[in-house]
Each structure stands twice: as C-alpha cells, then as structure tokens.
C-alpha cells in the first residue's frame, strides 16, 4: 500500500489555563506515508506530546486538518474517534499498560473483545512477536522486553493503519531497548507496518528512517511532503 496514512495541515492546539491561553502547536504540517518509520523528537514543551495525542485521536486540533488515510478526522465526535482508536491505530506505551491479573493472551485479546474481531487473532499476534509459548504467563512472569512485545502484539491485533509508540523503550535496559527496536524494524521491513515513535533518545531515533523535530510548537525538521 502506498500513499499517506497521516496528513496534518496547519494544525494548531491551544489550551486555556485560567486567564492565559497556551499554544501547544502553532501550525504543524506533517505527512507520514504507509510503510514509514518516523521518530518524533523535541525538548520538553516542544509540543511532541500534544502532537502524539492528536495523531492518536486522543485529542483534537483547535484548527487545521488531520486526514487519516484520506478521511478527515479533526472534527469527528467522541464515539467515532473511539472507534478509530480501537480499529485503526495501535498504541504502544512506555509503561506497557498490561493488566496484571490477565495472561499475555488475555491482554492481547482485549482489543478484539471491544472491536468484535475473532479472538483467534490474539494467538496469531503472539506468534508474530515470538511469544506463543508464553501465552499463559502473567506480566509479572515476563521480562520487561517480553512485556513490551506483548504490548506490541496487542497493538497489532486489530490490524491497524499504523502504530503509535510513546517512548516504547523508556522502561527497558539498553539491551532490551535495542532488541525491541530491532524487532520493530523487522516488522516494518517484512510486513510494511507504519510506525510513529515518540522518543527523546537519539540512539532510538537512529532506528527510524526519518526524524521529525519539534520546537516551540512547530515542526523544524522532517515534516515530509
């Protein structure tokens, strides 16, 4: 598949904090093509977390346009945005966000329950991340790297348009971090999965094909076409 999966045009996001209006994004334009691996970087206060929330349909722009695979999503209602998050965007977080009392398989099945997709996909997703034999283990019985691979399987299970990863190696040691990034590269290379990775670590960003840098609410490098 070719073409843009994410296309932002002149996106702003302003917040009212008491009597003060704060501009977190000040006219961001960004394109991510199908099959890309993109790192989003910037210092504290640059707007990268706000940008991540908008790309992930967790927040909406104050103004501007956001096309997700050609569909304008900037002004959709909460129910439609929730459906998009469930079916079209895979999320991977720094803290894994696995339910401790559920097995690896149970954690991966959760998105399928909400979307109504076949539960058989969960075991297939665990096989893709090399953890089929650990399907019955709870998170406390898995290493940090294994927990993150379960989280990646959960992100993959609904076959999303792209995966949005927020500091995916932030809670891992350096060896596990590079193993996870090697794994993401393989998924991108072998299956064409699109990744947008928010990180502050240059060695993690080096795994990406393109680095988007933000400063003061603006893209200053790597915004794309």
Secondary structure as UniProt FT lines:
FT   STRAND          4..17
FT   TURN            18..19
FT   STRAND          20..33
FT   TURN            34..35
FT   STRAND          37..42
FT   TURN            44..45
FT   HELIX           48..55
FT   TURN            56..57
FT   STRAND          63..68
FT   TURN            69..70
FT   STRAND          71..72
FT   TURN            74..75
FT   HELIX           78..88
FT   STRAND          89..93
FT   TURN            94..95
FT   TURN            100..101
FT   HELIX           104..115
FT   HELIX           120..128
FT   TURN            129..130
FT   HELIX           132..134
FT   TURN            135..136
FT   HELIX           139..141
FT   HELIX           144..156
FT   TURN            157..158
FT   STRAND          162..166
FT   TURN            168..171
FT   HELIX           174..191
FT   STRAND          195..198
FT   HELIX           202..205
FT   TURN            206..207
FT   STRAND          210..215
FT   TURN            216..217
FT   STRAND          218..221
//
